[in-house]
Amino acid sequence: MLGAVVLSFSVASFGQIAVGISVRVGPPPLPVYAQPICPGPGYMWTPGYWGWDDDDGYYWVPGTWVVAPVGLLWTPGYWGWGGGFYAWHAGYWGPHVGFYGGINYGFGYGGVGFVGGEWRGGAFYYNRSVTNVSRTNVTNVYNRTVVVNNRSTTSFNGGTGGVQARPTHQEEEYGRERHTAPLGVQSQHERAAAGNRENLASQNHGRPAIAATARPGDFSRHAVVQARAAGGEYHAPAMSPKEARVNPAGANRGNSNAGNRMNTGNTNGSNNKARSNEGFRPFTPPAKNNAGNGRRNENYNRNQGSTNNRGNQSRYNDSRPPQQHHEAPPHRQAPHPAPQQHSSPPPQHHAPPPAPHHGKGF
């Protein structure tokens, strides 16, 4: 009985507790990049994000297409400011898309919900207005115009310069549904990204050479898409990654590499051996309301009418202007660093024919 209870808790509730990485400096803005063409039926887009390594700091985890569990949708992870640090909230699979910080990841993830496709029975149908899908290899498609009002490249929620968004009542309900941890291929994809120095923010300055891939872990040159631009000016942190880390996961372990890298929230035990729970803290959104709050509900209406078609090779996430980015000051060890700021217009995307809609998949 105890085993059943523990299993039930880990699967159903990890979305509420998977805040495992806490740091004192915020992530860079999201880069502007194109979406590789969908490899085939059943694949779902999982947006790129900034991961964290205790030795090297932020590194880019490329967006990629993943074969989705039938009937489930992906809720992306996000960085959230609260309690004086930036905490990572892991993504998960579930029957609905929950709260992901109001972050505009593009390609159907404009900050609220997901408009890039939907399940119809056991088949996934793609909205070609915001996803790069070709009729030659995917026949389950439709076109639904989406208006994009959130053009921010900001990569974190809350605090100064962050997206001022709070979960709606419906998103809170979705957050209490039964969830499934990231797939094994997603965890492997993240680890592979962490091992490639081209992905380090300190090396690429917010413009990764491998911004997206056609399939998880495939970083071969013919399968990757390079970032078209950084989402904003890159500012190197004023403190080292080890100084920035709050409660390092591997602080009390013999293997110094075991606890360094981010785990995307897998609760089945396969990757948890590399992490402790020391960094797990509840996220409390900032009390201060901001004008950005009102923009979340507008994200359902995204403008796809301004797309330039450049063939089926990629769709740009270019509906966002570059932003200024500021890191938290290093002089405090306890909470309360000042978060960074961003703002920037993305480029115009490129969609696959015959659906000429705008870029970044909004």
Steps between C-alpha positions, in 0.01 A plus 500: 500500500782739588668429167177574315456826688854613423463410133171684475650811661804502273301471178200713583659778697852558372376799300441682826830406668751482216683820581846359523747764388532836676750766394569866572541612138226492239510327161578689177216598266367228270682492165317549171512186289312297240303184559628192314241325288295237686657155438167318476161422658479483880790738568437796732714811529679558831644855518863579574595641842800601711627218721744539790832337584682573827837509323412696187179687577220534244503287188247478218287185464389503134134479411415166340223276368410209731266207442223587745317259730159452340242743637751708700627854449831655606510782755844664472714567805584857599716714727315693770621774734400467864655506846811677374605255228402350166351152532447246221151351465525180297280423200264204487255304284130516580150508347511882490770766476543668837679813617849555361571845635342699218823452304470546124684194370343529155373238257164478673628572852435873524475518879154352553398150396603343170357574155742299287283190475247274670414136554205359309450150622836323478643733235670836547399778261735793430408866460712600201455867586756467779688175440735396221319198360509373143208316342745263339581327827205604722139495383322584826507878470272802527537878481380721781607864510671603820568861603817564697502789746781382728824565313735481796819296507503504880588155631386518863188580701470760777734754652647804328496454125327162513166407347233611747262208462314288751320172442131526423247292694484261204879466487503424872245226436716362219796508739317260730439242228695179471834578335777300340869588529710592195579207275836328512594645160434848638732446795766357267455798269560739790810315617641501146437874477679559832804314369535721192696816579345680203178508702650688797369854535852606595614378157208587271393820682134414460518394134554122495637329191264209570171672578270218386520143372272279294522216751617471863875475539569534127757780489643409160543806278240394244232467771549817704383858471723785613353795689425788270570750778531534874179612669677795659839630606695243699649606834746262664412421863701685763546181701620149422246217449598346835444833677169545322365158593264473797545169689706316237352158436836324521637690799504197730569229247823326413446529124538870424350460153196309613304792633610770261262483210135581479246223510183583309275353765517127440354342811529137401837473673710451188672837529427605854813333631691799365310747709397562855183675610687781669414747228131420492303800619146616442472785252308807616425741216583865578218689667552802281265524202635627171354612175641184344236304689229607267684374199476134590140460400573666169746229405222283367459758225822495309556664164593253235413712202843658461696183422758488222523159337848377435428138443456200725837504669425714802260736672643790696411599852560856398208686648704651782719811537848478667506584868735623761608238748633556850637243735443495872772667708757270656540667835212316671515142596151489634196570278423838349718547190355728240377306194595580148305695241436428139307624202534435131307457166535159336550455131234394254464125473498273217236237464472200274259528208210510452438683826677835479484616860734685724815386667597364839193292482282740694 
